[in-house]
Amino acid sequence: MSAIPVIDAQAALGFVIAQASIIEPGVYRTVYPDVQYRDLIPVDTSGSEFATSVTYFSSDQYGKADWINGNADDIPRAGTTRSKFETPVYTAGIGYGYGWEEIGRAQMLGINLPSEDAMAARRAAEELVDRVALQGDSQKGFSGLFNATNVTPVAAPTGSWNTATPDQIVADMNASLLNVFNGTNTTSIADTLLVPWSKYLAIATRKMSDNSDATILQWFLANNVYNAATGRQLTVRGLRGLDTAGAGGVARLIAYRKDPNVLKLHMPMPHRFLPVYQSGPLRWDIPGVMRLGGLDVRLPKDVVYLDGI
Protein backbone atom coordinates (compact mmCIF):
# COMPACT_ATOMS: atom_id res chain seq x y z
CA MET A 1 0.00 0.00 0.00
CA SER A 2 1.42 3.37 -1.01
CA ALA A 3 1.52 6.23 1.46
CA ILE A 4 -0.99 9.03 1.11
CA PRO A 5 0.85 12.29 0.25
CA VAL A 6 0.57 14.99 2.85
CA ILE A 7 0.85 18.70 2.01
CA ASP A 8 3.81 20.39 3.59
CA ALA A 9 2.67 23.63 5.24
CA GLN A 10 5.63 25.65 4.01
CA ALA A 11 5.27 24.31 0.48
CA ALA A 12 1.57 25.15 0.55
CA LEU A 13 2.34 28.68 1.75
CA GLY A 14 4.84 29.19 -1.06
CA PHE A 15 2.32 27.85 -3.58
CA VAL A 16 -0.44 30.20 -2.41
CA ILE A 17 1.96 33.18 -2.43
CA ALA A 18 2.92 32.43 -6.01
CA GLN A 19 -0.73 32.02 -6.99
CA ALA A 20 -1.72 35.30 -5.31
CA SER A 21 0.86 37.16 -7.39
CA ILE A 22 -0.94 35.87 -10.48
CA ILE A 23 -4.50 36.37 -9.26
CA GLU A 24 -4.34 39.86 -7.77
CA PRO A 25 -3.30 41.87 -10.86
CA GLY A 26 -6.18 40.34 -12.81
CA VAL A 27 -8.62 41.08 -9.99
CA TYR A 28 -7.62 44.75 -9.87
CA ARG A 29 -7.99 45.08 -13.64
CA THR A 30 -11.60 43.89 -13.46
CA VAL A 31 -14.20 46.61 -14.07
CA TYR A 32 -17.53 46.40 -12.28
CA PRO A 33 -20.03 48.28 -14.47
CA ASP A 34 -22.72 48.65 -11.81
CA VAL A 35 -20.38 50.31 -9.30
CA GLN A 36 -21.23 53.96 -9.89
CA TYR A 37 -19.04 56.21 -7.74
CA ARG A 38 -15.93 56.26 -9.95
CA ASP A 39 -17.81 57.96 -12.80
CA LEU A 40 -19.55 60.46 -10.53
CA ILE A 41 -17.13 61.64 -7.83
CA PRO A 42 -13.46 62.69 -7.89
CA VAL A 43 -11.47 60.35 -5.62
CA ASP A 44 -8.47 61.62 -3.65
CA THR A 45 -5.92 58.95 -2.74
CA SER A 46 -3.23 61.39 -1.61
CA GLY A 47 -2.18 61.95 1.97
CA SER A 48 -0.88 59.60 4.60
CA GLU A 49 -2.36 56.10 4.44
CA PHE A 50 -2.70 56.03 8.22
CA ALA A 51 -4.02 59.56 8.77
CA THR A 52 -6.89 59.60 11.26
CA SER A 53 -8.73 62.48 9.55
CA VAL A 54 -8.76 64.89 6.63
CA THR A 55 -9.28 68.62 7.24
CA TYR A 56 -10.80 70.91 4.61
CA PHE A 57 -12.46 74.30 4.36
CA SER A 58 -15.79 75.17 2.76
CA SER A 59 -15.97 78.74 1.51
CA ASP A 60 -18.54 81.22 0.25
CA GLN A 61 -18.23 84.69 -1.25
CA TYR A 62 -20.14 87.83 -0.44
CA GLY A 63 -20.16 91.42 -1.62
CA LYS A 64 -21.72 93.53 -4.36
CA ALA A 65 -20.24 96.52 -6.17
CA ASP A 66 -22.38 99.64 -6.13
CA TRP A 67 -22.26 103.34 -6.99
CA ILE A 68 -20.49 105.57 -4.47
CA ASN A 69 -19.69 109.22 -3.95
CA GLY A 70 -16.16 110.19 -4.95
CA ASN A 71 -15.43 111.26 -1.36
CA ALA A 72 -17.23 108.39 0.33
CA ASP A 73 -15.77 106.46 3.26
CA ASP A 74 -18.25 103.57 3.17
CA ILE A 75 -16.82 101.57 0.26
CA PRO A 76 -18.71 98.30 -0.35
CA ARG A 77 -16.57 95.36 0.61
CA ALA A 78 -16.26 91.87 -0.76
CA GLY A 79 -14.93 88.89 1.10
CA THR A 80 -15.19 85.22 1.79
CA THR A 81 -16.46 83.14 4.68
CA ARG A 82 -14.65 79.92 5.48
CA SER A 83 -15.87 77.02 7.58
CA LYS A 84 -13.51 74.33 8.78
CA PHE A 85 -14.53 70.68 8.50
CA GLU A 86 -12.78 67.49 9.51
CA THR A 87 -13.57 64.13 7.98
CA PRO A 88 -12.46 61.05 9.92
CA VAL A 89 -10.78 58.16 8.12
CA TYR A 90 -11.58 54.56 9.07
CA THR A 91 -10.21 51.14 8.21
CA ALA A 92 -12.32 48.50 6.47
CA GLY A 93 -11.39 45.00 5.41
CA ILE A 94 -12.38 42.13 3.18
CA GLY A 95 -10.13 39.26 2.07
CA TYR A 96 -10.23 35.68 0.84
CA GLY A 97 -8.50 32.38 1.42
CA TYR A 98 -8.02 28.73 0.46
CA GLY A 99 -8.46 25.46 2.25
CA TRP A 100 -6.12 22.49 2.46
CA GLU A 101 -8.06 20.42 -0.08
CA GLU A 102 -8.20 23.22 -2.68
CA ILE A 103 -4.46 23.75 -2.46
CA GLY A 104 -3.65 20.04 -2.57
CA ARG A 105 -5.89 19.45 -5.58
CA ALA A 106 -4.38 22.38 -7.49
CA GLN A 107 -0.82 21.20 -6.74
CA MET A 108 -1.59 17.63 -7.74
CA LEU A 109 -3.23 18.61 -11.03
CA GLY A 110 -0.82 21.44 -11.81
CA ILE A 111 -3.59 24.01 -12.16
CA ASN A 112 -4.06 27.51 -10.78
CA LEU A 113 -6.06 28.18 -7.68
CA PRO A 114 -9.53 29.63 -8.43
CA SER A 115 -9.71 33.42 -8.45
CA GLU A 116 -13.45 33.76 -7.77
CA ASP A 117 -13.06 34.42 -4.04
CA ALA A 118 -10.46 37.13 -4.68
CA MET A 119 -12.78 38.77 -7.19
CA ALA A 120 -15.66 38.55 -4.72
CA ALA A 121 -13.55 40.27 -2.05
CA ARG A 122 -12.53 43.04 -4.42
CA ARG A 123 -16.13 43.57 -5.52
CA ALA A 124 -17.30 43.72 -1.90
CA ALA A 125 -14.71 46.44 -1.25
CA GLU A 126 -15.93 48.43 -4.27
CA GLU A 127 -19.54 48.05 -3.14
CA LEU A 128 -18.67 49.46 0.29
CA VAL A 129 -17.00 52.51 -1.27
CA ASP A 130 -19.95 52.95 -3.63
CA ARG A 131 -22.43 52.91 -0.76
CA VAL A 132 -20.41 55.32 1.40
CA ALA A 133 -19.76 57.71 -1.50
CA LEU A 134 -23.38 57.90 -2.62
CA GLN A 135 -25.46 57.26 0.49
CA GLY A 136 -23.05 57.87 3.37
CA ASP A 137 -22.84 55.75 6.50
CA SER A 138 -24.77 56.68 9.64
CA GLN A 139 -22.58 54.42 11.79
CA LYS A 140 -19.52 56.53 10.95
CA GLY A 141 -21.37 59.84 10.62
CA PHE A 142 -20.81 60.10 6.87
CA SER A 143 -23.21 61.65 4.39
CA GLY A 144 -22.97 60.95 0.67
CA LEU A 145 -23.68 62.49 -2.70
CA PHE A 146 -27.39 61.71 -2.31
CA ASN A 147 -27.77 63.32 1.13
CA ALA A 148 -24.94 65.77 1.86
CA THR A 149 -25.83 67.62 5.04
CA ASN A 150 -24.53 71.01 3.86
CA VAL A 151 -26.63 71.03 0.67
CA THR A 152 -30.09 72.59 1.06
CA PRO A 153 -32.86 70.82 -0.93
CA VAL A 154 -35.27 72.91 -2.99
CA ALA A 155 -38.65 71.94 -4.39
CA ALA A 156 -38.93 71.33 -8.12
CA PRO A 157 -40.74 74.26 -9.84
CA THR A 158 -43.31 71.87 -11.32
CA GLY A 159 -42.40 68.40 -10.05
CA SER A 160 -44.61 65.32 -10.27
CA TRP A 161 -43.08 64.23 -13.56
CA ASN A 162 -45.59 61.40 -13.92
CA THR A 163 -48.23 63.98 -14.78
CA ALA A 164 -46.08 66.93 -15.93
CA THR A 165 -45.82 67.90 -19.58
CA PRO A 166 -42.54 67.40 -21.48
CA ASP A 167 -41.97 71.18 -21.48
CA GLN A 168 -42.42 71.29 -17.69
CA ILE A 169 -39.99 68.40 -17.19
CA VAL A 170 -37.37 70.16 -19.35
CA ALA A 171 -37.97 73.37 -17.41
CA ASP A 172 -37.37 71.55 -14.11
CA MET A 173 -34.06 70.13 -15.36
CA ASN A 174 -32.90 73.50 -16.65
CA ALA A 175 -33.95 75.08 -13.35
CA SER A 176 -31.59 72.76 -11.48
CA LEU A 177 -28.69 73.86 -13.68
CA LEU A 178 -29.61 77.52 -13.24
CA ASN A 179 -29.85 77.10 -9.45
CA VAL A 180 -26.12 76.37 -9.40
CA PHE A 181 -25.46 79.27 -11.79
CA ASN A 182 -27.46 81.75 -9.72
CA GLY A 183 -26.43 80.32 -6.35
CA THR A 184 -22.75 80.89 -7.15
CA ASN A 185 -23.29 84.46 -8.40
CA THR A 186 -22.96 83.19 -11.99
CA THR A 187 -19.40 81.95 -11.39
CA SER A 188 -20.12 78.29 -12.22
CA ILE A 189 -22.75 76.05 -13.73
CA ALA A 190 -23.58 72.40 -13.15
CA ASP A 191 -22.16 69.97 -15.72
CA THR A 192 -23.70 66.77 -14.33
CA LEU A 193 -27.31 65.84 -13.77
CA LEU A 194 -28.31 62.70 -11.82
CA VAL A 195 -31.89 61.54 -12.27
CA PRO A 196 -33.78 58.79 -10.39
CA TRP A 197 -33.73 55.62 -12.45
CA SER A 198 -37.51 55.43 -12.93
CA LYS A 199 -37.65 59.07 -14.06
CA TYR A 200 -34.68 58.52 -16.36
CA LEU A 201 -36.45 55.63 -18.07
CA ALA A 202 -39.50 57.84 -18.54
CA ILE A 203 -37.65 60.76 -20.16
CA ALA A 204 -35.57 58.36 -22.25
CA THR A 205 -38.67 56.78 -23.80
CA ARG A 206 -41.36 59.48 -23.73
CA LYS A 207 -41.59 61.66 -26.85
CA MET A 208 -41.06 65.40 -26.56
CA SER A 209 -44.26 65.94 -28.51
CA ASP A 210 -46.68 64.08 -30.75
CA ASN A 211 -44.96 65.60 -33.79
CA SER A 212 -41.40 64.82 -32.69
CA ASP A 213 -39.29 61.69 -33.01
CA ALA A 214 -36.98 62.90 -30.23
CA THR A 215 -37.49 61.76 -26.66
CA ILE A 216 -37.50 64.27 -23.80
CA LEU A 217 -33.95 63.22 -22.93
CA GLN A 218 -32.68 63.55 -26.51
CA TRP A 219 -34.25 66.98 -26.87
CA PHE A 220 -32.91 68.17 -23.51
CA LEU A 221 -29.36 66.95 -24.24
CA ALA A 222 -29.39 69.03 -27.40
CA ASN A 223 -31.13 72.04 -25.84
CA ASN A 224 -30.05 72.87 -22.29
CA VAL A 225 -28.52 75.89 -20.61
CA TYR A 226 -25.18 74.18 -19.94
CA ASN A 227 -24.64 73.38 -23.63
CA ALA A 228 -25.75 76.88 -24.61
CA ALA A 229 -23.43 78.55 -22.10
CA THR A 230 -20.31 76.41 -22.58
CA GLY A 231 -20.62 74.58 -25.89
CA ARG A 232 -19.84 71.33 -24.05
CA GLN A 233 -21.96 68.23 -23.54
CA LEU A 234 -23.96 67.91 -20.33
CA THR A 235 -23.73 64.57 -18.50
CA VAL A 236 -27.10 63.07 -17.56
CA ARG A 237 -27.20 59.77 -15.68
CA GLY A 238 -29.98 57.63 -14.29
CA LEU A 239 -29.13 56.22 -10.86
CA ARG A 240 -30.53 53.70 -8.43
CA GLY A 241 -31.35 55.06 -4.98
CA LEU A 242 -32.64 58.52 -5.95
CA ASP A 243 -36.31 57.58 -6.26
CA THR A 244 -36.79 58.00 -2.51
CA ALA A 245 -33.72 60.10 -1.59
CA GLY A 246 -35.57 63.40 -1.20
CA ALA A 247 -37.05 64.85 1.97
CA GLY A 248 -40.00 62.71 3.03
CA GLY A 249 -39.05 59.93 0.65
CA VAL A 250 -39.77 61.78 -2.61
CA ALA A 251 -37.73 61.52 -5.81
CA ARG A 252 -34.58 63.69 -5.89
CA LEU A 253 -32.69 65.12 -8.86
CA ILE A 254 -29.07 66.21 -8.29
CA ALA A 255 -27.25 68.84 -10.34
CA TYR A 256 -23.61 69.60 -9.61
CA ARG A 257 -20.26 70.55 -11.03
CA LYS A 258 -18.01 67.50 -11.10
CA ASP A 259 -14.75 69.00 -9.91
CA PRO A 260 -12.38 68.14 -7.02
CA ASN A 261 -12.78 71.70 -5.77
CA VAL A 262 -16.51 71.07 -5.37
CA LEU A 263 -16.63 67.56 -3.97
CA LYS A 264 -14.15 64.83 -3.22
CA LEU A 265 -14.08 61.33 -1.76
CA HIS A 266 -11.09 60.63 0.46
CA MET A 267 -9.52 57.18 0.15
CA PRO A 268 -5.93 57.47 1.42
CA MET A 269 -5.47 53.69 1.19
CA PRO A 270 -7.33 52.04 -1.69
CA HIS A 271 -8.21 48.38 -1.17
CA ARG A 272 -5.18 46.08 -1.22
CA PHE A 273 -4.41 42.47 -0.38
CA LEU A 274 -1.84 41.80 2.33
CA PRO A 275 0.64 38.89 2.37
CA VAL A 276 -0.64 35.33 2.70
CA TYR A 277 -0.57 33.76 6.13
CA GLN A 278 -1.59 30.41 7.60
CA SER A 279 -4.67 31.14 9.68
CA GLY A 280 -5.29 27.59 10.89
CA PRO A 281 -4.12 24.00 10.52
CA LEU A 282 -5.89 23.64 7.17
CA ARG A 283 -6.42 27.23 6.04
CA TRP A 284 -4.36 29.94 4.33
CA ASP A 285 -5.81 33.48 4.18
CA ILE A 286 -5.08 36.64 2.18
CA PRO A 287 -6.42 39.64 4.14
CA GLY A 288 -7.66 42.71 2.30
CA VAL A 289 -7.69 46.19 3.87
CA MET A 290 -8.54 49.76 2.93
CA ARG A 291 -8.81 53.15 4.62
CA LEU A 292 -11.70 55.37 3.68
CA GLY A 293 -13.04 58.78 4.62
CA GLY A 294 -16.38 60.27 3.72
CA LEU A 295 -17.47 62.51 0.89
CA ASP A 296 -16.59 66.20 1.31
CA VAL A 297 -18.83 68.70 -0.45
CA ARG A 298 -16.48 71.69 -0.32
CA LEU A 299 -18.59 74.14 -2.33
CA PRO A 300 -22.18 73.28 -1.40
CA LYS A 301 -23.68 75.97 -3.65
CA ASP A 302 -22.26 74.09 -6.64
CA VAL A 303 -24.59 71.22 -5.75
CA VAL A 304 -28.40 71.38 -6.01
CA TYR A 305 -30.99 68.90 -4.75
CA LEU A 306 -34.30 69.25 -6.62
CA ASP A 307 -36.96 67.32 -4.72
CA GLY A 308 -40.41 66.16 -5.72
CA ILE A 309 -39.89 65.34 -9.37
C-alpha positions in Angstrom: 0.0 0.0 0.0 1.4 3.4 -1.0 1.5 6.2 1.5 -1.0 9.0 1.1 0.9 12.3 0.2 0.6 15.0 2.8 0.9 18.7 2.0 3.8 20.4 3.6 2.7 23.6 5.2 5.6 25.7 4.0 5.3 24.3 0.5 1.6 25.1 0.6 2.3 28.7 1.8 4.8 29.2 -1.1 2.3 27.8 -3.6 -0.4 30.2 -2.4 2.0 33.2 -2.4 2.9 32.4 -6.0 -0.7 32.0 -7.0 -1.7 35.3 -5.3 0.9 37.2 -7.4 -0.9 35.9 -10.5 -4.5 36.4 -9.3 -4.3 39.9 -7.8 -3.3 41.9 -10.9 -6.2 40.3 -12.8 -8.6 41.1 -10.0 -7.6 44.7 -9.9 -8.0 45.1 -13.6 -11.6 43.9 -13.5 -14.2 46.6 -14.1 -17.5 46.4 -12.3 -20.0 48.3 -14.5 -22.7 48.6 -11.8 -20.4 50.3 -9.3 -21.2 54.0 -9.9 -19.0 56.2 -7.7 -15.9 56.3 -10.0 -17.8 58.0 -12.8 -19.5 60.5 -10.5 -17.1 61.6 -7.8 -13.5 62.7 -7.9 -11.5 60.4 -5.6 -8.5 61.6 -3.6 -5.9 58.9 -2.7 -3.2 61.4 -1.6 -2.2 61.9 2.0 -0.9 59.6 4.6 -2.4 56.1 4.4 -2.7 56.0 8.2 -4.0 59.6 8.8 -6.9 59.6 11.3 -8.7 62.5 9.6 -8.8 64.9 6.6 -9.3 68.6 7.2 -10.8 70.9 4.6 -12.5 74.3 4.4 -15.8 75.2 2.8 -16.0 78.7 1.5 -18.5 81.2 0.2 -18.2 84.7 -1.3 -20.1 87.8 -0.4 -20.2 91.4 -1.6 -21.7 93.5 -4.4 -20.2 96.5 -6.2 -22.4 99.6 -6.1 -22.3 103.3 -7.0 -20.5 105.6 -4.5 -19.7 109.2 -3.9 -16.2 110.2 -5.0 -15.4 111.3 -1.4 -17.2 108.4 0.3 -15.8 106.5 3.3 -18.2 103.6 3.2 -16.8 101.6 0.3 -18.7 98.3 -0.3 -16.6 95.4 0.6 -16.3 91.9 -0.8 -14.9 88.9 1.1 -15.2 85.2 1.8 -16.5 83.1 4.7 -14.7 79.9 5.5 -15.9 77.0 7.6 -13.5 74.3 8.8 -14.5 70.7 8.5 -12.8 67.5 9.5 -13.6 64.1 8.0 -12.5 61.1 9.9 -10.8 58.2 8.1 -11.6 54.6 9.1 -10.2 51.1 8.2 -12.3 48.5 6.5 -11.4 45.0 5.4 -12.4 42.1 3.2 -10.1 39.3 2.1 -10.2 35.7 0.8 -8.5 32.4 1.4 -8.0 28.7 0.5 -8.5 25.5 2.2 -6.1 22.5 2.5 -8.1 20.4 -0.1 -8.2 23.2 -2.7 -4.5 23.8 -2.5 -3.6 20.0 -2.6 -5.9 19.5 -5.6 -4.4 22.4 -7.5 -0.8 21.2 -6.7 -1.6 17.6 -7.7 -3.2 18.6 -11.0 -0.8 21.4 -11.8 -3.6 24.0 -12.2 -4.1 27.5 -10.8 -6.1 28.2 -7.7 -9.5 29.6 -8.4 -9.7 33.4 -8.4 -13.4 33.8 -7.8 -13.1 34.4 -4.0 -10.5 37.1 -4.7 -12.8 38.8 -7.2 -15.7 38.5 -4.7 -13.5 40.3 -2.1 -12.5 43.0 -4.4 -16.1 43.6 -5.5 -17.3 43.7 -1.9 -14.7 46.4 -1.3 -15.9 48.4 -4.3 -19.5 48.1 -3.1 -18.7 49.5 0.3 -17.0 52.5 -1.3 -19.9 52.9 -3.6 -22.4 52.9 -0.8 -20.4 55.3 1.4 -19.8 57.7 -1.5 -23.4 57.9 -2.6 -25.5 57.3 0.5 -23.0 57.9 3.4 -22.8 55.7 6.5 -24.8 56.7 9.6 -22.6 54.4 11.8 -19.5 56.5 11.0 -21.4 59.8 10.6 -20.8 60.1 6.9 -23.2 61.7 4.4 -23.0 61.0 0.7 -23.7 62.5 -2.7 -27.4 61.7 -2.3 -27.8 63.3 1.1 -24.9 65.8 1.9 -25.8 67.6 5.0 -24.5 71.0 3.9 -26.6 71.0 0.7 -30.1 72.6 1.1 -32.9 70.8 -0.9 -35.3 72.9 -3.0 -38.7 71.9 -4.4 -38.9 71.3 -8.1 -40.7 74.3 -9.8 -43.3 71.9 -11.3 -42.4 68.4 -10.0 -44.6 65.3 -10.3 -43.1 64.2 -13.6 -45.6 61.4 -13.9 -48.2 64.0 -14.8 -46.1 66.9 -15.9 -45.8 67.9 -19.6 -42.5 67.4 -21.5 -42.0 71.2 -21.5 -42.4 71.3 -17.7 -40.0 68.4 -17.2 -37.4 70.2 -19.3 -38.0 73.4 -17.4 -37.4 71.6 -14.1 -34.1 70.1 -15.4 -32.9 73.5 -16.7 -33.9 75.1 -13.3 -31.6 72.8 -11.5 -28.7 73.9 -13.7 -29.6 77.5 -13.2 -29.9 77.1 -9.4 -26.1 76.4 -9.4 -25.5 79.3 -11.8 -27.5 81.7 -9.7 -26.4 80.3 -6.4 -22.7 80.9 -7.2 -23.3 84.5 -8.4 -23.0 83.2 -12.0 -19.4 81.9 -11.4 -20.1 78.3 -12.2 -22.7 76.1 -13.7 -23.6 72.4 -13.2 -22.2 70.0 -15.7 -23.7 66.8 -14.3 -27.3 65.8 -13.8 -28.3 62.7 -11.8 -31.9 61.5 -12.3 -33.8 58.8 -10.4 -33.7 55.6 -12.4 -37.5 55.4 -12.9 -37.7 59.1 -14.1 -34.7 58.5 -16.4 -36.5 55.6 -18.1 -39.5 57.8 -18.5 -37.6 60.8 -20.2 -35.6 58.4 -22.3 -38.7 56.8 -23.8 -41.4 59.5 -23.7 -41.6 61.7 -26.8 -41.1 65.4 -26.6 -44.3 65.9 -28.5 -46.7 64.1 -30.8 -45.0 65.6 -33.8 -41.4 64.8 -32.7 -39.3 61.7 -33.0 -37.0 62.9 -30.2 -37.5 61.8 -26.7 -37.5 64.3 -23.8 -34.0 63.2 -22.9 -32.7 63.6 -26.5 -34.2 67.0 -26.9 -32.9 68.2 -23.5 -29.4 66.9 -24.2 -29.4 69.0 -27.4 -31.1 72.0 -25.8 -30.1 72.9 -22.3 -28.5 75.9 -20.6 -25.2 74.2 -19.9 -24.6 73.4 -23.6 -25.8 76.9 -24.6 -23.4 78.6 -22.1 -20.3 76.4 -22.6 -20.6 74.6 -25.9 -19.8 71.3 -24.1 -22.0 68.2 -23.5 -24.0 67.9 -20.3 -23.7 64.6 -18.5 -27.1 63.1 -17.6 -27.2 59.8 -15.7 -30.0 57.6 -14.3 -29.1 56.2 -10.9 -30.5 53.7 -8.4 -31.4 55.1 -5.0 -32.6 58.5 -5.9 -36.3 57.6 -6.3 -36.8 58.0 -2.5 -33.7 60.1 -1.6 -35.6 63.4 -1.2 -37.1 64.8 2.0 -40.0 62.7 3.0 -39.0 59.9 0.6 -39.8 61.8 -2.6 -37.7 61.5 -5.8 -34.6 63.7 -5.9 -32.7 65.1 -8.9 -29.1 66.2 -8.3 -27.3 68.8 -10.3 -23.6 69.6 -9.6 -20.3 70.6 -11.0 -18.0 67.5 -11.1 -14.8 69.0 -9.9 -12.4 68.1 -7.0 -12.8 71.7 -5.8 -16.5 71.1 -5.4 -16.6 67.6 -4.0 -14.1 64.8 -3.2 -14.1 61.3 -1.8 -11.1 60.6 0.5 -9.5 57.2 0.1 -5.9 57.5 1.4 -5.5 53.7 1.2 -7.3 52.0 -1.7 -8.2 48.4 -1.2 -5.2 46.1 -1.2 -4.4 42.5 -0.4 -1.8 41.8 2.3 0.6 38.9 2.4 -0.6 35.3 2.7 -0.6 33.8 6.1 -1.6 30.4 7.6 -4.7 31.1 9.7 -5.3 27.6 10.9 -4.1 24.0 10.5 -5.9 23.6 7.2 -6.4 27.2 6.0 -4.4 29.9 4.3 -5.8 33.5 4.2 -5.1 36.6 2.2 -6.4 39.6 4.1 -7.7 42.7 2.3 -7.7 46.2 3.9 -8.5 49.8 2.9 -8.8 53.2 4.6 -11.7 55.4 3.7 -13.0 58.8 4.6 -16.4 60.3 3.7 -17.5 62.5 0.9 -16.6 66.2 1.3 -18.8 68.7 -0.5 -16.5 71.7 -0.3 -18.6 74.1 -2.3 -22.2 73.3 -1.4 -23.7 76.0 -3.6 -22.3 74.1 -6.6 -24.6 71.2 -5.7 -28.4 71.4 -6.0 -31.0 68.9 -4.7 -34.3 69.3 -6.6 -37.0 67.3 -4.7 -40.4 66.2 -5.7 -39.9 65.3 -9.4 
